[in-house]
């Protein structure tokens, strides 16, 4: 897992697969939070737009991600 933050764009990206893994689809799962899925519909990462506003002073946040009954694999 890798976390990247771009302070100029206030964008946080949480890689759950190898950084650079290409997304085949993206689903909005909460306002400003997008889940990226790979070729086999596996969750590859989470993107948080306006991260300082979404996270505020919190280091953690919760979102529900429907992975269609498949176990979530994190590498």
Wavefront OBJ file of the C-alpha trace (Angstrom):
o trace
v 0.000 0.000 0.000
v 1.238 3.489 -0.802
v -0.213 6.909 -0.014
v 0.477 9.911 -2.237
v -0.554 13.504 -1.555
v -0.370 16.439 -3.960
v -0.642 19.649 -1.901
v -1.064 21.872 -4.985
v -4.175 19.992 -6.091
v -5.102 18.888 -2.528
v -5.426 15.348 -3.838
v -4.793 12.182 -1.823
v -4.390 8.795 -3.504
v -4.252 5.517 -1.608
v -2.734 2.774 -3.784
v -3.934 -0.715 -2.826
v -2.130 -2.320 -5.782
v 1.230 -1.435 -7.323
v 1.476 2.303 -8.047
v 0.764 2.960 -11.702
v -1.721 0.081 -12.066
v -4.233 1.222 -14.689
v -7.882 1.643 -13.752
v -10.536 0.306 -16.088
v -13.411 1.950 -14.234
v -13.959 4.470 -11.474
v -16.912 4.685 -9.101
v -17.811 7.639 -6.889
v -18.364 6.172 -3.427
v -18.776 9.394 -1.430
v -18.634 13.097 -2.266
v -15.048 13.706 -3.378
v -14.006 10.050 -2.947
v -13.539 7.783 -5.970
v -12.668 4.078 -6.095
v -10.578 2.834 -9.030
v -10.951 -0.760 -10.227
v -8.624 -2.822 -12.441
v -9.095 -5.294 -15.291
v -10.428 -8.054 -13.061
v -12.651 -5.574 -11.184
v -10.263 -5.544 -8.233
v -9.997 -2.380 -6.129
v -6.678 -0.749 -6.990
v -6.951 2.588 -5.219
v -8.942 5.388 -3.646
v -8.729 9.014 -4.732
v -9.788 11.791 -2.359
v -10.400 15.181 -3.973
v -10.156 18.271 -1.744
v -8.481 15.967 0.778
v -7.895 18.620 3.452
v -11.622 19.419 3.436
v -12.763 15.785 3.337
v -10.297 14.605 5.989
v -10.119 17.854 7.998
v -8.086 16.982 11.097
v -8.784 13.253 10.797
v -6.102 10.780 9.899
v -8.707 8.163 9.081
v -12.017 8.126 7.278
v -14.548 5.480 6.386
v -16.177 4.639 3.082
v -18.196 1.657 1.928
v -16.959 -0.015 -1.233
v -19.045 -2.669 -2.953
v -16.668 -5.242 -4.421
v -19.527 -7.436 -5.630
v -19.175 -10.077 -2.952
v -15.525 -10.686 -3.794
v -12.906 -10.623 -1.038
v -10.840 -7.457 -0.947
v -7.200 -8.208 -1.716
v -4.567 -5.662 -0.741
v -1.036 -6.084 -1.993
l 1 2 3 4 5 6 7 8 9 10 11 12 13 14 15 16 17 18 19 20 21 22 23 24 25 26 27 28 29 30 31 32 33 34 35 36 37 38 39 40 41 42 43 44 45 46 47 48 49 50 51 52 53 54 55 56 57 58 59 60 61 62 63 64 65 66 67 68 69 70 71 72 73 74 75
